[in-house]
């Protein structure tokens, strides 16, 4: 089960793609997530990149916890195609990305 709200993921996707938030603010947003949310966010990006399959999501989360060697915000912000990876990860996990993003935009 995903331990980060789809709205938070949509926020990161939107800000990563649109760049309306300064890079420092996006780093701070990701750094401000709790450890569970950060691990799930990394795992979601890995599923979106094809490093893990959706069926192996819990293994990806466990790996994100145990192999963390850099701050999550720096790791993710250094990832090429972060927004696309997160979108693909949400889709692989069975979440409708369009609906998630529309909900985020409606609320903001």
C-alpha positions in Angstrom: 0.0 0.0 0.0 1.2 3.5 -0.9 2.3 5.4 2.2 2.4 8.8 0.4 -0.8 10.5 -0.8 -1.3 10.7 -4.5 -1.8 14.4 -4.1 1.7 14.8 -2.7 3.1 12.8 -5.6 1.1 14.9 -8.1 2.5 18.1 -6.4 6.0 16.8 -7.0 5.2 15.8 -10.6 3.6 19.2 -11.4 6.3 21.2 -9.8 9.1 19.1 -11.4 7.5 19.5 -14.8 6.2 23.1 -14.6 9.0 24.6 -12.6 6.6 27.1 -10.9 8.2 26.4 -7.6 11.8 27.2 -7.1 14.1 24.2 -7.1 15.0 25.0 -3.4 11.3 24.9 -2.5 10.8 21.5 -4.2 13.9 20.2 -2.4 12.4 21.4 0.9 9.0 19.8 0.1 10.6 16.4 -0.6 12.9 16.8 2.4 9.9 17.6 4.6 8.2 14.3 3.9 8.4 11.7 6.6 10.7 8.7 6.1 7.9 6.4 5.0 6.7 8.9 2.4 10.2 9.4 1.1 10.8 5.7 0.8 7.5 5.2 -1.0 8.3 8.1 -3.3 11.6 6.6 -4.2 10.0 3.1 -4.7 7.4 4.7 -6.9 10.0 6.4 -9.1 11.9 3.1 -9.4 8.7 1.3 -10.5 8.2 4.0 -13.0 11.7 3.6 -14.3 11.2 -0.2 -14.6 13.8 -1.0 -11.9 11.0 -2.9 -10.1 7.7 -4.2 -11.1 4.5 -3.0 -9.4 4.2 -6.5 -7.8 7.6 -6.0 -6.2 6.7 -2.6 -4.7 7.2 -3.6 -1.1 10.7 -4.9 -2.0 11.4 -1.5 -3.6 10.3 0.3 -0.4 12.5 -2.0 1.7 15.4 -1.3 -0.6 14.8 2.5 -0.4 14.9 2.3 3.4 18.0 0.1 3.6 20.1 1.5 0.8 19.5 5.2 1.4 22.9 6.9 1.2 22.0 10.5 0.2 19.2 12.8 1.1 16.1 11.7 -0.7 15.4 15.2 -2.2 18.9 15.3 -3.8 18.6 11.8 -5.1 15.2 12.3 -6.7 15.9 15.8 -8.0 19.0 14.4 -9.7 17.0 11.7 -11.4 16.4 12.3 -15.1 12.7 12.4 -16.0 11.5 12.5 -12.4 8.0 13.6 -13.3 7.6 10.9 -16.0 9.0 8.2 -13.7 6.5 9.2 -10.9 3.6 9.2 -13.4 4.5 5.8 -14.7 4.9 4.5 -11.2 1.4 5.7 -10.2 0.0 4.1 -13.3 1.8 0.8 -12.6 0.3 0.9 -9.1 -3.2 1.2 -10.6 -3.8 4.9 -9.9 -5.3 7.0 -12.6 -2.6 9.7 -13.1 -4.9 12.1 -15.0 -7.5 11.9 -12.1 -4.7 12.4 -9.5 -3.3 15.4 -11.4 -6.7 16.9 -12.0 -7.5 16.6 -8.3 -4.3 18.3 -7.5 -4.8 21.2 -9.9 -8.4 21.7 -8.8 -7.2 22.0 -5.2 -4.4 24.5 -6.1 
